[in-house]
Amino acid sequence: MTVSDLYAFDPKAVVTIDPFLPIIDRHFKQPKAGLGHDDSPVAHMWRTITNPDAPL
């Protein structure tokens, strides 16, 4: 989802993320342990993204 996609919106239109916040809040949650520390299937990816100088 992007709010600055020139192909989808009128370049003169002012687009805000405010209408999308309820959707984002419903579907994208950060785990309490933090990204990369919750033993999820993609935890290794988040640990690498947040700290690229410490390879796995």
Backbone bond lengths (Angstrom), bond angles and torsions (degrees), N, CA, C in turn:
res aa  C-N    CA-C-N  psi(-1)  N-CA   C-N-CA  omega(-1)  CA-C   N-CA-C  phi
1 M - - - 1.445 - - 1.522 107.46 -
2 T 1.295 115.00 131.97 1.460 119.46 178.45 1.517 108.89 -137.22
3 V 1.314 115.93 146.61 1.464 119.84 177.66 1.523 111.30 -105.81
4 S 1.327 117.00 4.40 1.462 119.23 -179.98 1.527 111.23 -126.21
5 D 1.317 117.67 32.33 1.455 123.16 179.39 1.524 109.08 -83.51
6 L 1.321 116.64 109.39 1.465 121.00 -176.49 1.518 112.89 -68.48
7 Y 1.330 117.77 -20.78 1.449 120.02 -179.34 1.528 111.66 -79.90
8 A 1.320 117.23 -23.93 1.456 120.50 -175.80 1.524 113.12 -99.70
9 F 1.311 117.99 -22.14 1.454 121.22 -174.82 1.526 111.02 -123.83
10 D 1.290 115.22 157.60 1.452 121.74 173.55 1.530 107.36 -67.28
11 P 1.340 119.03 126.00 1.460 121.05 -177.48 1.529 113.43 -58.76
12 K 1.310 118.11 -22.40 1.456 121.10 -179.53 1.531 112.13 -89.62
13 A 1.310 116.60 -10.08 1.467 120.26 -178.84 1.526 110.49 -75.47
14 V 1.303 115.76 145.96 1.460 121.66 175.73 1.526 107.09 -97.92
15 V 1.320 115.78 116.47 1.461 121.51 -176.06 1.519 109.01 -113.50
16 T 1.335 116.23 132.14 1.461 120.51 177.00 1.524 109.48 -117.55
17 I 1.298 115.47 162.45 1.460 120.78 179.27 1.525 111.83 -86.01
18 D 1.320 117.61 -8.39 1.468 122.33 -174.95 1.532 114.21 -52.67
19 P 1.337 121.29 -43.71 1.468 119.38 179.60 1.537 112.95 -64.92
20 F 1.321 117.59 -21.91 1.457 121.40 -176.73 1.525 113.26 -91.33
21 L 1.331 118.44 -11.21 1.461 121.03 -175.95 1.530 113.80 -58.44
22 P 1.334 120.66 -41.49 1.466 118.42 177.28 1.534 112.91 -61.62
23 I 1.319 116.94 -36.99 1.465 120.80 178.58 1.517 110.24 -66.93
24 I 1.323 116.43 -44.46 1.463 121.07 179.37 1.529 109.97 -62.69
25 D 1.318 117.22 -44.43 1.465 120.90 179.83 1.523 112.08 -62.71
26 R 1.324 117.25 -36.21 1.462 121.05 -178.99 1.513 113.12 -71.59
27 H 1.324 117.49 -36.87 1.458 120.44 -168.37 1.524 115.55 -108.19
28 F 1.306 119.09 -17.54 1.455 120.62 -176.52 1.524 109.58 -122.43
29 K 1.321 115.23 101.31 1.462 120.99 -179.06 1.526 109.39 -113.11
30 Q 1.312 115.89 140.42 1.455 120.27 173.92 1.522 107.94 -91.38
31 P 1.335 118.54 130.64 1.454 119.98 -179.46 1.528 111.79 -63.90
32 K 1.350 116.42 151.67 1.460 120.54 -178.98 1.522 111.69 -59.70
33 A 1.342 117.19 -34.53 1.465 121.02 -179.63 1.526 111.53 -73.84
34 G 1.326 117.76 -13.65 1.459 121.75 -177.48 1.518 110.88 98.00
35 L 1.314 115.76 152.83 1.460 120.18 179.90 1.523 109.98 -62.36
36 G 1.317 116.38 129.68 1.451 121.34 178.44 1.515 113.79 92.85
37 H 1.310 117.24 -4.66 1.467 119.75 -177.92 1.518 111.54 -127.41
38 D 1.329 117.66 25.40 1.460 121.39 -176.69 1.524 113.07 -114.91
39 D 1.341 118.17 9.24 1.471 123.57 179.99 1.520 113.37 59.68
40 S 1.332 117.41 26.73 1.457 120.64 175.87 1.528 109.27 -80.38
41 P 1.338 118.14 166.97 1.466 120.73 -179.85 1.531 113.98 -61.93
42 V 1.325 118.09 -20.97 1.466 120.40 -178.67 1.534 112.39 -110.06
43 A 1.342 117.27 13.78 1.465 120.63 -178.11 1.530 111.21 -59.84
44 H 1.333 117.10 -38.94 1.463 119.69 -179.69 1.524 111.61 -61.19
45 M 1.334 116.58 -36.09 1.461 120.20 179.62 1.528 110.38 -66.32
46 W 1.344 117.16 -45.21 1.463 120.31 -179.01 1.520 111.51 -65.75
47 R 1.339 117.87 -38.32 1.465 119.64 178.13 1.521 110.60 -62.55
48 T 1.328 117.29 -39.28 1.463 121.26 179.33 1.523 111.20 -68.87
49 I 1.324 117.62 -39.85 1.463 121.29 -179.93 1.526 110.80 -66.96
50 T 1.328 117.80 -43.01 1.458 120.16 -176.42 1.520 112.38 -77.43
51 N 1.335 118.01 -23.09 1.457 120.29 179.49 1.524 109.49 -140.78
52 P 1.331 118.24 77.61 1.472 120.76 -174.18 1.523 113.79 -69.05
53 D 1.327 118.96 -15.62 1.464 121.15 -179.32 1.530 112.88 -84.00
54 A 1.333 117.20 -1.54 1.455 121.53 178.02 1.515 108.63 -120.44
55 P 1.351 117.63 82.10 1.467 119.28 -177.44 1.531 111.23 -65.03
56 L 1.319 114.61 158.39 1.471 119.88 -178.38 1.499 111.75 -70.33
